[in-house]
Amino acid sequence: MAVPHHGRVDKGASVRLLVVDDEPHIADLVATVARYEGWQAVTAGSGEAALRTAADFHPDIVVLDLMLPDLDGFTVLDRLRSTGAMVPVVFLTARDGTADRVAGLTRGGDDYLVKPFSVEELMARLRAVLRRSTGPTWKRSVLKVSDLVMDEDTREVRRAGKLVTLTPTEYELLRYLMRRSPAVLTKAQILDHVWEYDFGGRSNVVELVVSHLRRKLDDGAGEPLIHTVRGVGYVLRRAAE
């Protein structure tokens, strides 16, 4: 069955991502993060399942492991291409040899990331591949609250036009606050999302990072944007809201 793909992503709709990996925790993690970004994401645990899913789901981009229980990733890619599907493919694999990287790119892959990996880096690479494959139709992912602007593609943050330099943890915490603004987020929610595991009640780590963020965002700027809701948590909004 041919897998149609028109080579362009309709940015009025969400990106459709297929994650192919025989390790369910990896596939589910990537899919969950993509869904949080507003994408549609499905998973497949084998090469044959990937080909069936691609035929039904028509993904805009694919994350593909090389080592699958039936077909290897190169074979899956070859069979996708043989159907006429020109969907971009990013390899995600534990095979880190130079020969594997070269083969992945020369066989038609668009990028190659080695495990263990950062989900943030993977999402950035996926957005970069989509920008290259869709050209000027790609719409940048920009968050804005008052005079605070975050470009999720370049990871640049500006307050009143001034560049704000953040650590990776500060960036993720701020992005979570901006994405959920004007909702109030508890410390437990922030710990679970930003650190992705239980800190055993050490919510003071959230207070510390929020304190650093406030100093950086409010330095020479206008009104504070991060507010404490006593007994609950934090919210990012203008004071008047």
TORPA-4810 file (N, C-alpha, C, O; in nm, 3 decimals):
<nodes>
NODE_1_0.084_-0.120_0.000_0.000_0.000_0.000_0.087_0.124_0.000_0.180_0.134_0.080_M
NODE_2_0.059_0.217_-0.086_0.137_0.340_-0.091_0.105_0.426_0.030_-0.010_0.431_0.075_A
NODE_3_0.206_0.494_0.080_0.187_0.584_0.193_0.198_0.725_0.141_0.310_0.772_0.118_V
NODE_4_0.089_0.796_0.122_0.096_0.929_0.065_0.157_1.028_0.162_0.132_1.024_0.282_P
NODE_5_0.237_1.115_0.108_0.289_1.226_0.187_0.320_1.339_0.091_0.389_1.320_-0.009_H
NODE_6_0.269_1.455_0.124_0.275_1.565_0.029_0.397_1.653_0.046_0.415_1.750_-0.028_H
NODE_7_0.483_1.619_0.145_0.607_1.694_0.159_0.591_1.827_0.230_0.688_1.901_0.244_G
NODE_8_0.469_1.859_0.274_0.447_1.983_0.346_0.358_1.957_0.466_0.264_1.878_0.460_R
NODE_9_0.388_2.025_0.575_0.307_2.014_0.693_0.212_2.132_0.697_0.255_2.247_0.687_V
NODE_10_0.083_2.105_0.711_-0.015_2.211_0.726_-0.005_2.265_0.867_-0.047_2.200_0.962_D
NODE_11_0.052_2.385_0.881_0.076_2.437_1.015_-0.050_2.487_1.081_-0.046_2.531_1.196_K
NODE_12_-0.165_2.480_1.011_-0.290_2.507_1.077_-0.332_2.388_1.160_-0.421_2.400_1.244_G
NODE_13_-0.270_2.273_1.136_-0.298_2.151_1.211_-0.174_2.112_1.289_-0.065_2.164_1.263_A
NODE_14_-0.190_2.020_1.386_-0.075_1.979_1.464_0.012_1.882_1.383_-0.035_1.814_1.292_S
NODE_15_0.140_1.878_1.420_0.234_1.787_1.355_0.199_1.644_1.394_0.166_1.616_1.509_V
NODE_16_0.207_1.553_1.297_0.178_1.413_1.320_0.310_1.337_1.328_0.384_1.329_1.230_R
NODE_17_0.338_1.280_1.446_0.466_1.215_1.473_0.446_1.066_1.497_0.359_1.025_1.575_L
NODE_18_0.526_0.984_1.428_0.531_0.840_1.453_0.663_0.806_1.520_0.769_0.837_1.467_L
NODE_19_0.657_0.744_1.638_0.776_0.704_1.713_0.789_0.552_1.706_0.700_0.480_1.751_V
NODE_20_0.900_0.505_1.649_0.921_0.361_1.631_1.038_0.318_1.718_1.153_0.352_1.691_V
NODE_21_1.009_0.242_1.824_1.112_0.194_1.915_1.057_0.074_1.990_0.942_0.076_2.034_D
NODE_22_1.139_-0.032_2.006_1.091_-0.152_2.074_1.104_-0.142_2.225_1.070_-0.237_2.296_D
NODE_23_1.153_-0.029_2.276_1.155_-0.004_2.420_1.037_0.087_2.452_1.043_0.208_2.426_E
NODE_24_0.928_0.032_2.509_0.805_0.111_2.530_0.826_0.237_2.611_0.762_0.338_2.583_P
NODE_25_0.914_0.234_2.711_0.930_0.353_2.795_0.991_0.468_2.715_0.961_0.584_2.741_H
NODE_26_1.076_0.437_2.618_1.135_0.541_2.535_1.031_0.595_2.437_1.015_0.716_2.422_I
NODE_27_0.961_0.504_2.370_0.859_0.546_2.274_0.751_0.630_2.342_0.708_0.732_2.288_A
NODE_28_0.707_0.585_2.459_0.600_0.657_2.529_0.648_0.794_2.579_0.573_0.891_2.577_D
NODE_29_0.775_0.801_2.624_0.828_0.928_2.671_0.831_1.030_2.558_0.786_1.143_2.575_L
NODE_30_0.885_0.990_2.443_0.893_1.083_2.329_0.752_1.125_2.285_0.728_1.242_2.257_V
NODE_31_0.660_1.028_2.277_0.524_1.059_2.235_0.456_1.153_2.332_0.384_1.244_2.292_A
NODE_32_0.478_1.131_2.462_0.415_1.216_2.564_0.466_1.360_2.555_0.387_1.454_2.561_T
NODE_33_0.596_1.376_2.539_0.653_1.511_2.527_0.601_1.579_2.400_0.570_1.698_2.402_V
NODE_34_0.592_1.504_2.291_0.540_1.560_2.166_0.395_1.604_2.182_0.356_1.710_2.131_A
NODE_35_0.316_1.524_2.251_0.175_1.562_2.273_0.166_1.688_2.358_0.078_1.772_2.336_R
NODE_36_0.257_1.702_2.454_0.260_1.823_2.534_0.291_1.944_2.447_0.246_2.055_2.477_Y
NODE_37_0.368_1.924_2.340_0.399_2.032_2.247_0.280_2.063_2.156_0.285_2.158_2.077_E
NODE_38_0.173_1.984_2.167_0.056_2.005_2.083_0.055_1.920_1.957_-0.030_1.939_1.871_G
NODE_39_0.150_1.825_1.947_0.156_1.737_1.831_0.064_1.616_1.852_0.028_1.584_1.965_W
NODE_40_0.028_1.551_1.743_-0.034_1.419_1.750_0.079_1.317_1.740_0.163_1.326_1.651_Q
NODE_41_0.081_1.219_1.831_0.190_1.123_1.833_0.137_0.983_1.856_0.054_0.961_1.944_A
NODE_42_0.187_0.888_1.777_0.156_0.746_1.796_0.287_0.669_1.798_0.390_0.718_1.752_V
NODE_43_0.283_0.547_1.852_0.404_0.466_1.865_0.388_0.332_1.796_0.276_0.284_1.773_T
NODE_44_0.502_0.271_1.763_0.505_0.135_1.708_0.629_0.067_1.764_0.734_0.128_1.778_A
NODE_45_0.615_-0.064_1.797_0.724_-0.135_1.861_0.802_-0.228_1.771_0.892_-0.298_1.817_G
NODE_46_0.768_-0.230_1.641_0.840_-0.316_1.547_0.837_-0.253_1.409_0.763_-0.158_1.383_S
NODE_47_0.920_-0.307_1.320_0.924_-0.252_1.185_0.794_-0.272_1.109_0.745_-0.180_1.044_G
NODE_48_0.737_-0.392_1.118_0.611_-0.420_1.048_0.499_-0.332_1.103_0.418_-0.279_1.026_E
NODE_49_0.494_-0.317_1.236_0.392_-0.231_1.296_0.411_-0.086_1.251_0.313_-0.014_1.230_A
NODE_50_0.536_-0.045_1.236_0.563_0.092_1.191_0.510_0.115_1.050_0.450_0.219_1.022_A
NODE_51_0.531_0.019_0.962_0.484_0.033_0.824_0.332_0.036_0.817_0.274_0.112_0.740_L
NODE_52_0.267_-0.049_0.898_0.120_-0.048_0.901_0.068_0.085_0.955_-0.027_0.143_0.902_R
NODE_53_0.131_0.133_1.062_0.087_0.258_1.124_0.109_0.375_1.030_0.023_0.463_1.019_T
NODE_54_0.223_0.377_0.961_0.251_0.486_0.867_0.147_0.491_0.757_0.108_0.599_0.713_A
NODE_55_0.100_0.374_0.712_0.000_0.368_0.604_-0.132_0.427_0.649_-0.205_0.486_0.569_A
NODE_56_-0.165_0.410_0.779_-0.293_0.459_0.830_-0.284_0.602_0.884_-0.378_0.681_0.870_D
NODE_57_-0.171_0.634_0.947_-0.158_0.759_1.022_-0.105_0.874_0.936_-0.133_0.990_0.966_F
NODE_58_-0.030_0.843_0.831_0.031_0.944_0.743_0.111_1.049_0.824_0.075_1.166_0.825_H
NODE_59_0.218_1.006_0.891_0.293_1.100_0.975_0.362_1.210_0.895_0.394_1.193_0.777_P
NODE_60_0.385_1.322_0.962_0.464_1.431_0.903_0.613_1.409_0.927_0.696_1.462_0.853_D
NODE_61_0.645_1.331_1.031_0.785_1.304_1.064_0.789_1.175_1.147_0.694_1.142_1.218_I
NODE_62_0.902_1.102_1.136_0.916_0.973_1.204_1.045_0.971_1.285_1.150_1.012_1.238_V
NODE_63_1.035_0.922_1.409_1.152_0.889_1.490_1.168_0.738_1.481_1.076_0.663_1.515_V
NODE_64_1.285_0.691_1.436_1.301_0.549_1.400_1.426_0.489_1.466_1.538_0.536_1.444_L
NODE_65_1.404_0.385_1.546_1.516_0.311_1.604_1.575_0.219_1.498_1.502_0.166_1.414_D
NODE_66_1.706_0.200_1.501_1.768_0.110_1.405_1.752_-0.037_1.442_1.738_-0.122_1.355_L
NODE_67_1.754_-0.066_1.573_1.751_-0.205_1.619_1.611_-0.242_1.665_1.572_-0.215_1.778_M
NODE_68_1.536_-0.304_1.575_1.400_-0.347_1.601_1.394_-0.499_1.602_1.484_-0.563_1.547_L
NODE_69_1.292_-0.560_1.661_1.289_-0.706_1.674_1.268_-0.782_1.543_1.299_-0.901_1.536_P
NODE_70_1.216_-0.717_1.440_1.193_-0.789_1.314_1.276_-0.729_1.201_1.373_-0.791_1.156_D
NODE_71_1.240_-0.611_1.155_1.316_-0.542_1.051_1.407_-0.440_1.116_1.371_-0.380_1.217_L
NODE_72_1.527_-0.418_1.058_1.607_-0.309_1.113_1.557_-0.176_1.057_1.482_-0.172_0.959_D
NODE_73_1.602_-0.067_1.120_1.553_0.065_1.081_1.581_0.099_0.937_1.500_0.165_0.872_G
NODE_74_1.697_0.056_0.886_1.730_0.084_0.746_1.629_0.018_0.652_1.588_0.078_0.553_F
NODE_75_1.588_-0.105_0.684_1.490_-0.174_0.600_1.355_-0.103_0.607_1.287_-0.089_0.505_T
NODE_76_1.317_-0.060_0.726_1.190_0.014_0.740_1.194_0.140_0.654_1.098_0.171_0.584_V
NODE_77_1.306_0.213_0.661_1.318_0.335_0.581_1.313_0.303_0.432_1.245_0.373_0.357_L
NODE_78_1.384_0.199_0.389_1.382_0.161_0.247_1.240_0.129_0.200_1.199_0.168_0.091_D
NODE_79_1.167_0.056_0.284_1.031_0.018_0.245_0.937_0.137_0.245_0.845_0.145_0.163_R
NODE_80_0.959_0.230_0.337_0.880_0.354_0.335_0.906_0.431_0.205_0.813_0.476_0.139_L
NODE_81_1.034_0.444_0.171_1.069_0.520_0.050_1.018_0.449_-0.076_0.982_0.515_-0.173_R
NODE_82_1.015_0.315_-0.074_0.971_0.241_-0.193_0.823_0.262_-0.221_0.777_0.240_-0.333_S
NODE_83_0.747_0.304_-0.119_0.605_0.331_-0.139_0.581_0.474_-0.187_0.468_0.512_-0.218_T
NODE_84_0.689_0.551_-0.193_0.675_0.691_-0.235_0.662_0.787_-0.120_0.646_0.908_-0.141_G
NODE_85_0.670_0.737_0.004_0.659_0.824_0.122_0.790_0.898_0.143_0.893_0.836_0.169_A
NODE_86_0.788_1.030_0.132_0.908_1.111_0.151_0.906_1.180_0.288_0.966_1.286_0.306_M
NODE_87_0.837_1.118_0.384_0.828_1.172_0.519_0.969_1.181_0.580_1.046_1.086_0.565_V
NODE_88_1.003_1.290_0.648_1.135_1.301_0.712_1.150_1.196_0.823_1.054_1.165_0.894_P
NODE_89_1.272_1.144_0.837_1.301_1.039_0.936_1.422_1.080_1.018_1.526_1.117_0.963_V
NODE_90_1.409_1.073_1.150_1.521_1.096_1.241_1.551_0.965_1.312_1.465_0.910_1.381_V
NODE_91_1.673_0.915_1.294_1.713_0.790_1.359_1.746_0.818_1.506_1.812_0.916_1.539_F
NODE_92_1.697_0.728_1.593_1.727_0.736_1.736_1.774_0.596_1.777_1.694_0.503_1.779_L
NODE_93_1.902_0.581_1.810_1.956_0.447_1.827_2.078_0.445_1.919_2.144_0.546_1.939_T
NODE_94_2.105_0.326_1.973_2.224_0.308_2.056_2.348_0.283_1.971_2.460_0.282_2.024_A
NODE_95_2.331_0.261_1.841_2.445_0.236_1.752_2.514_0.368_1.720_2.463_0.449_1.642_R
NODE_96_2.631_0.389_1.780_2.696_0.520_1.772_2.820_0.521_1.684_2.897_0.618_1.687_D
NODE_97_2.841_0.415_1.606_2.959_0.413_1.519_2.946_0.510_1.403_2.836_0.539_1.356_G
NODE_98_3.060_0.559_1.357_3.060_0.653_1.245_2.996_0.592_1.122_2.923_0.659_1.049_T
NODE_99_3.023_0.462_1.098_2.966_0.395_0.980_2.813_0.394_0.987_2.746_0.413_0.886_A
NODE_100_2.759_0.372_1.108_2.613_0.372_1.125_2.555_0.510_1.098_2.451_0.523_1.033_D
NODE_101_2.622_0.614_1.149_2.574_0.751_1.128_2.573_0.785_0.978_2.477_0.839_0.925_R
NODE_102_2.684_0.751_0.912_2.695_0.780_0.769_2.588_0.703_0.691_2.523_0.758_0.603_V
NODE_103_2.571_0.575_0.725_2.471_0.493_0.656_2.331_0.549_0.676_2.251_0.555_0.583_A
NODE_104_2.303_0.591_0.800_2.170_0.645_0.828_2.138_0.768_0.746_2.025_0.784_0.699_G
NODE_105_2.236_0.855_0.728_2.214_0.978_0.654_2.216_0.955_0.504_2.140_1.017_0.430_L
NODE_106_2.303_0.865_0.457_2.311_0.841_0.313_2.197_0.753_0.263_2.165_0.756_0.144_T
NODE_107_2.135_0.675_0.352_2.023_0.591_0.311_1.892_0.667_0.308_1.788_0.611_0.274_R
NODE_108_1.895_0.795_0.342_1.772_0.874_0.334_1.722_0.931_0.464_1.618_0.997_0.467_G
NODE_109_1.796_0.907_0.573_1.757_0.966_0.701_1.788_1.115_0.700_1.879_1.160_0.630_G
NODE_110_1.713_1.192_0.780_1.732_1.336_0.784_1.816_1.381_0.903_1.871_1.491_0.902_D
NODE_111_1.827_1.297_1.006_1.912_1.328_1.121_1.934_1.199_1.198_1.868_1.098_1.172_D
NODE_112_2.029_1.202_1.293_2.071_1.080_1.363_2.108_1.120_1.505_2.198_1.202_1.525_Y
NODE_113_2.039_1.063_1.604_2.066_1.095_1.744_2.092_0.965_1.819_2.020_0.866_1.804_L
NODE_114_2.198_0.966_1.902_2.243_0.845_1.971_2.186_0.840_2.113_2.182_0.942_2.182_V
NODE_115_2.143_0.720_2.155_2.101_0.698_2.293_2.225_0.680_2.382_2.327_0.629_2.334_K
NODE_116_2.219_0.720_2.508_2.111_0.794_2.573_2.102_0.936_2.519_2.202_0.993_2.474_P
NODE_117_1.983_0.993_2.523_1.961_1.120_2.457_1.878_1.212_2.545_1.814_1.169_2.641_F
NODE_118_1.881_1.338_2.511_1.798_1.439_2.577_1.670_1.457_2.495_1.676_1.480_2.374_S
NODE_119_1.555_1.446_2.560_1.428_1.465_2.488_1.420_1.607_2.433_1.366_1.630_2.325_V
NODE_120_1.475_1.702_2.508_1.475_1.841_2.460_1.552_1.852_2.329_1.507_1.918_2.235_E
NODE_121_1.669_1.787_2.323_1.748_1.792_2.200_1.675_1.723_2.086_1.676_1.771_1.973_E
NODE_122_1.611_1.610_2.115_1.537_1.540_2.010_1.426_1.627_1.954_1.410_1.634_1.832_L
NODE_123_1.349_1.693_2.041_1.240_1.778_1.993_1.295_1.895_1.911_1.236_1.935_1.811_M
NODE_124_1.409_1.950_1.954_1.471_2.059_1.878_1.514_2.011_1.740_1.498_2.083_1.641_A
NODE_125_1.569_1.890_1.734_1.612_1.835_1.604_1.491_1.807_1.515_1.496_1.831_1.394_R
NODE_126_1.382_1.757_1.574_1.261_1.732_1.495_1.207_1.862_1.437_1.167_1.867_1.321_L
NODE_127_1.205_1.967_1.518_1.157_2.097_1.467_1.249_2.148_1.357_1.202_2.205_1.258_R
NODE_128_1.381_2.128_1.373_1.476_2.174_1.270_1.455_2.098_1.139_1.457_2.157_1.031_A
NODE_129_1.434_1.966_1.149_1.409_1.886_1.028_1.279_1.932_0.961_1.274_1.943_0.838_V
NODE_130_1.176_1.958_1.040_1.050_2.005_0.982_1.067_2.140_0.913_1.008_2.164_0.808_L
NODE_131_1.147_2.228_0.975_1.171_2.358_0.911_1.239_2.340_0.776_1.202_2.405_0.678_R
NODE_132_1.339_2.250_0.771_1.409_2.227_0.644_1.318_2.164_0.540_1.325_2.199_0.422_R
NODE_133_1.232_2.072_0.583_1.151_1.997_0.487_1.028_2.075_0.440_0.978_2.052_0.330_S
NODE_134_0.980_2.167_0.524_0.860_2.242_0.486_0.891_2.381_0.434_0.806_2.446_0.373_T
NODE_135_1.015_2.427_0.458_1.054_2.557_0.404_0.982_2.673_0.471_0.957_2.668_0.592_G
NODE_136_0.949_2.776_0.395_0.894_2.899_0.454_0.755_2.882_0.514_0.706_2.974_0.580_P
NODE_137_0.689_2.768_0.493_0.556_2.749_0.551_0.563_2.714_0.699_0.462_2.717_0.768_T
NODE_138_0.684_2.679_0.748_0.697_2.642_0.889_0.674_2.763_0.978_0.734_2.869_0.958_W
NODE_139_0.587_2.746_1.075_0.555_2.853_1.170_0.634_2.832_1.298_0.624_2.727_1.361_K
NODE_140_0.713_2.930_1.337_0.795_2.917_1.457_0.705_2.904_1.579_0.596_2.961_1.584_R
NODE_141_0.753_2.828_1.678_0.680_2.810_1.802_0.725_2.916_1.901_0.835_2.907_1.957_S
NODE_142_0.641_3.015_1.923_0.675_3.128_2.009_0.570_3.143_2.118_0.450_3.146_2.089_V
NODE_143_0.615_3.152_2.243_0.527_3.178_2.356_0.542_3.323_2.398_0.653_3.377_2.395_L
NODE_144_0.432_3.387_2.439_0.438_3.529_2.476_0.344_3.555_2.592_0.226_3.522_2.585_K
NODE_145_0.395_3.614_2.698_0.316_3.660_2.811_0.364_3.800_2.845_0.477_3.819_2.888_V
NODE_146_0.276_3.898_2.825_0.314_4.039_2.843_0.433_4.071_2.753_0.426_4.049_2.632_S
NODE_147_0.543_4.123_2.810_0.660_4.156_2.727_0.766_4.046_2.734_0.881_4.067_2.695_D
NODE_148_0.726_3.928_2.783_0.816_3.813_2.790_0.790_3.721_2.670_0.678_3.676_2.649_L
NODE_149_0.896_3.695_2.592_0.882_3.615_2.470_0.982_3.501_2.472_1.100_3.521_2.500_V
NODE_150_0.933_3.379_2.443_1.019_3.261_2.435_1.004_3.199_2.297_0.893_3.164_2.256_M
NODE_151_1.115_3.184_2.225_1.119_3.114_2.097_1.162_2.971_2.125_1.277_2.946_2.158_D
NODE_152_1.068_2.876_2.111_1.098_2.737_2.145_1.191_2.671_2.044_1.253_2.569_2.075_E
NODE_153_1.202_2.726_1.923_1.291_2.669_1.824_1.437_2.707_1.851_1.526_2.622_1.844_D
NODE_154_1.460_2.834_1.883_1.597_2.879_1.910_1.631_2.875_2.058_1.747_2.890_2.096_T
NODE_155_1.528_2.855_2.143_1.542_2.855_2.289_1.587_2.990_2.341_1.649_2.998_2.447_R
NODE_156_1.556_3.096_2.269_1.586_3.231_2.314_1.470_3.286_2.397_1.353_3.266_2.364_E
NODE_157_1.505_3.354_2.505_1.406_3.420_2.591_1.441_3.568_2.599_1.556_3.604_2.623_V
NODE_158_1.341_3.653_2.578_1.362_3.798_2.586_1.255_3.863_2.672_1.138_3.826_2.665_R
NODE_159_1.296_3.958_2.752_1.204_4.039_2.832_1.219_4.184_2.787_1.326_4.244_2.801_R
NODE_160_1.111_4.240_2.735_1.113_4.376_2.682_1.224_4.391_2.577_1.289_4.495_2.569_A
NODE_161_1.244_4.287_2.498_1.343_4.290_2.391_1.484_4.255_2.434_1.571_4.240_2.349_G
NODE_162_1.507_4.242_2.564_1.642_4.213_2.615_1.659_4.063_2.633_1.575_3.998_2.694_K
NODE_163_1.769_4.009_2.580_1.796_3.866_2.589_1.820_3.825_2.734_1.896_3.891_2.806_L
NODE_164_1.754_3.717_2.777_1.770_3.663_2.912_1.838_3.527_2.901_1.788_3.437_2.833_V
NODE_165_1.951_3.511_2.966_2.025_3.386_2.963_1.980_3.296_3.077_1.986_3.334_3.194_T
NODE_166_1.935_3.175_3.042_1.882_3.082_3.142_1.957_2.949_3.137_2.011_2.909_3.034_L
NODE_167_1.959_2.881_3.251_2.009_2.744_3.254_1.901_2.653_3.194_1.786_2.695_3.183_T
NODE_168_1.936_2.529_3.156_1.834_2.439_3.101_1.716_2.417_3.195_1.601_2.410_3.149_P
NODE_169_1.741_2.406_3.326_1.631_2.386_3.421_1.545_2.511_3.432_1.423_2.501_3.435_T
NODE_170_1.608_2.627_3.437_1.531_2.752_3.442_1.445_2.767_3.317_1.331_2.811_3.325_E
NODE_171_1.501_2.730_3.202_1.427_2.740_3.076_1.303_2.651_3.080_1.194_2.694_3.044_Y
NODE_172_1.321_2.525_3.123_1.207_2.431_3.125_1.100_2.476_3.223_0.981_2.464_3.194_E
NODE_173_1.141_2.526_3.339_1.043_2.573_3.436_0.966_2.693_3.382_0.844_2.701_3.395_L
NODE_174_1.039_2.786_3.320_0.973_2.903_3.264_0.880_2.863_3.150_0.770_2.917_3.139_L
NODE_175_0.923_2.771_3.065_0.838_2.729_2.955_0.709_2.666_3.008_0.602_2.689_2.952_R
NODE_176_0.719_2.587_3.113_0.601_2.525_3.173_0.505_2.632_3.225_0.384_2.624_3.203_Y
NODE_177_0.559_2.731_3.294_0.476_2.840_3.345_0.410_2.917_3.231_0.293_2.953_3.240_L
NODE_178_0.486_2.943_3.123_0.432_3.020_3.011_0.325_2.941_2.936_0.223_2.996_2.897_M
NODE_179_0.349_2.812_2.917_0.252_2.730_2.845_0.121_2.718_2.921_0.014_2.709_2.860_R
NODE_180_0.129_2.719_3.055_0.008_2.701_3.135_-0.052_2.832_3.183_-0.158_2.833_3.245_R
NODE_181_0.015_2.944_3.156_-0.036_3.075_3.200_-0.177_3.099_3.146_-0.204_3.068_3.030_S
NODE_182_-0.268_3.152_3.228_-0.253_3.204_3.365_-0.292_3.104_3.473_-0.337_3.146_3.580_P
NODE_183_-0.276_2.975_3.449_-0.310_2.874_3.550_-0.207_2.876_3.662_-0.089_2.903_3.640_A
NODE_184_-0.254_2.847_3.783_-0.165_2.834_3.898_-0.114_2.691_3.904_-0.193_2.596_3.897_V
NODE_185_0.018_2.674_3.915_0.080_2.541_3.917_0.135_2.512_4.056_0.203_2.596_4.116_L
NODE_186_0.107_2.394_4.107_0.160_2.356_4.237_0.307_2.317_4.224_0.356_2.289_4.115_T
NODE_187_0.375_2.315_4.338_0.516_2.274_4.337_0.527_2.128_4.292_0.623_2.092_4.224_K
NODE_188_0.431_2.046_4.330_0.434_1.905_4.289_0.421_1.892_4.138_0.490_1.810_4.078_A
NODE_189_0.334_1.972_4.077_0.321_1.969_3.931_0.451_2.010_3.863_0.494_1.949_3.765_Q
NODE_190_0.513_2.114_3.917_0.638_2.163_3.858_0.749_2.059_3.873_0.824_2.034_3.778_I
NODE_191_0.760_2.000_3.991_0.860_1.895_4.012_0.840_1.781_3.914_0.936_1.733_3.853_L
NODE_192_0.717_1.737_3.899_0.687_1.623_3.812_0.717_1.654_3.667_0.766_1.567_3.594_D
NODE_193_0.688_1.778_3.623_0.707_1.810_3.482_0.852_1.846_3.450_0.907_1.799_3.350_H
NODE_194_0.914_1.928_3.532_1.047_1.980_3.500_1.157_1.879_3.533_1.251_1.861_3.456_V
NODE_195_1.144_1.812_3.649_1.248_1.717_3.689_1.211_1.573_3.654_1.298_1.486_3.655_W
NODE_196_1.083_1.548_3.623_1.033_1.420_3.573_1.048_1.305_3.673_1.038_1.188_3.634_E
NODE_197_1.070_1.335_3.799_1.064_1.231_3.901_1.043_1.295_4.037_1.055_1.416_4.052_Y
NODE_198_1.010_1.211_4.135_0.974_1.259_4.268_1.098_1.302_4.345_1.194_1.225_4.358_D
NODE_199_1.096_1.422_4.396_1.209_1.472_4.473_1.192_1.443_4.623_1.265_1.497_4.706_F
NODE_200_1.094_1.357_4.656_1.075_1.320_4.797_1.037_1.437_4.884_1.079_1.446_5.000_G
NODE_201_0.956_1.527_4.829_0.909_1.640_4.909_1.003_1.758_4.913_0.974_1.858_4.979_G
NODE_202_1.116_1.748_4.844_1.212_1.860_4.847_1.165_1.972_4.755_1.230_2.004_4.655_R
NODE_203_1.051_2.032_4.790_0.996_2.137_4.706_1.079_2.264_4.712_1.056_2.357_4.634_S
NODE_204_1.176_2.270_4.805_1.259_2.390_4.813_1.342_2.409_4.687_1.386_2.521_4.658_N
NODE_205_1.365_2.300_4.610_1.439_2.315_4.485_1.359_2.401_4.386_1.418_2.476_4.308_V
NODE_206_1.226_2.389_4.390_1.142_2.473_4.304_1.154_2.619_4.347_1.170_2.708_4.263_V
NODE_207_1.148_2.642_4.477_1.160_2.779_4.529_1.293_2.842_4.487_1.299_2.960_4.453_E
NODE_208_1.400_2.762_4.490_1.532_2.813_4.454_1.537_2.854_4.307_1.586_2.962_4.274_L
NODE_209_1.487_2.767_4.218_1.492_2.798_4.075_1.400_2.914_4.042_1.435_2.999_3.960_V
NODE_210_1.284_2.920_4.104_1.192_3.032_4.081_1.257_3.163_4.126_1.243_3.265_4.059_V
NODE_211_1.328_3.158_4.238_1.397_3.278_4.286_1.500_3.327_4.184_1.510_3.446_4.158_S
NODE_212_1.577_3.234_4.127_1.675_3.270_4.024_1.606_3.328_3.901_1.651_3.426_3.843_H
NODE_213_1.496_3.264_3.862_1.422_3.312_3.745_1.373_3.454_3.765_1.386_3.539_3.676_L
NODE_214_1.317_3.479_3.881_1.264_3.613_3.910_1.373_3.720_3.896_1.352_3.825_3.837_R
NODE_215_1.491_3.690_3.953_1.600_3.788_3.946_1.638_3.816_3.801_1.663_3.931_3.765_R
NODE_216_1.643_3.712_3.719_1.684_3.730_3.580_1.576_3.801_3.498_1.607_3.886_3.415_K
NODE_217_1.450_3.765_3.521_1.342_3.823_3.440_1.311_3.967_3.481_1.273_4.049_3.397_L
NODE_218_1.327_3.997_3.609_1.288_4.130_3.657_1.403_4.229_3.656_1.385_4.346_3.692_D
NODE_219_1.522_4.185_3.616_1.640_4.271_3.615_1.621_4.384_3.514_1.628_4.362_3.394_D
NODE_220_1.597_4.503_3.563_1.582_4.619_3.477_1.453_4.622_3.399_1.435_4.707_3.312_G
NODE_221_1.361_4.529_3.429_1.236_4.522_3.353_1.124_4.590_3.433_1.148_4.657_3.533_A
NODE_222_1.004_4.570_3.386_0.890_4.632_3.450_0.838_4.549_3.566_0.915_4.505_3.651_G
NODE_223_0.706_4.528_3.567_0.643_4.459_3.678_0.683_4.311_3.683_0.713_4.251_3.579_E
NODE_224_0.684_4.253_3.803_0.713_4.110_3.815_0.606_4.028_3.742_0.490_4.067_3.736_P
NODE_225_0.649_3.915_3.687_0.556_3.829_3.614_0.529_3.697_3.686_0.421_3.638_3.669_L
NODE_226_0.624_3.649_3.766_0.604_3.525_3.840_0.552_3.559_3.979_0.618_3.629_4.056_I
NODE_227_0.433_3.509_4.011_0.369_3.541_4.138_0.350_3.415_4.221_0.320_3.308_4.169_H
NODE_228_0.368_3.430_4.352_0.344_3.321_4.445_0.199_3.323_4.490_0.148_3.427_4.533_T
NODE_229_0.132_3.210_4.480_-0.003_3.195_4.534_0.013_3.116_4.663_0.033_2.994_4.660_V
NODE_230_0.004_3.185_4.774_0.039_3.126_4.902_-0.040_2.998_4.930_-0.163_2.995_4.919_R
NODE_231_0.033_2.895_4.967_-0.031_2.768_4.999_-0.063_2.682_4.878_-0.112_2.570_4.892_G
NODE_232_-0.036_2.736_4.757_-0.069_2.662_4.635_0.055_2.641_4.549_0.100_2.528_4.530_V
NODE_233_0.109_2.750_4.496_0.224_2.736_4.406_0.256_2.867_4.337_0.265_2.971_4.401_G
NODE_234_0.273_2.861_4.204_0.318_2.977_4.128_0.234_2.996_4.002_0.176_2.901_3.949_Y
NODE_235_0.230_3.121_3.955_0.159_3.153_3.832_0.239_3.261_3.760_0.298_3.349_3.822_V
NODE_236_0.240_3.253_3.627_0.305_3.354_3.544_0.198_3.436_3.475_0.123_3.384_3.393_L
NODE_237_0.190_3.563_3.508_0.091_3.652_3.449_0.123_3.795_3.487_0.206_3.820_3.575_R
NODE_238_0.057_3.888_3.420_0.068_4.028_3.460_-0.006_4.047_3.590_-0.103_3.977_3.617_R
NODE_239_0.040_4.141_3.671_-0.018_4.161_3.804_-0.167_4.197_3.795_-0.244_4.162_3.884_A
NODE_240_-0.205_4.266_3.687_-0.344_4.314_3.675_-0.441_4.203_3.634_-0.562_4.220_3.645_A
NODE_241_-0.388_4.089_3.588_-0.476_3.982_3.537_-0.537_3.902_3.650_-0.613_3.808_3.626_E
</nodes>
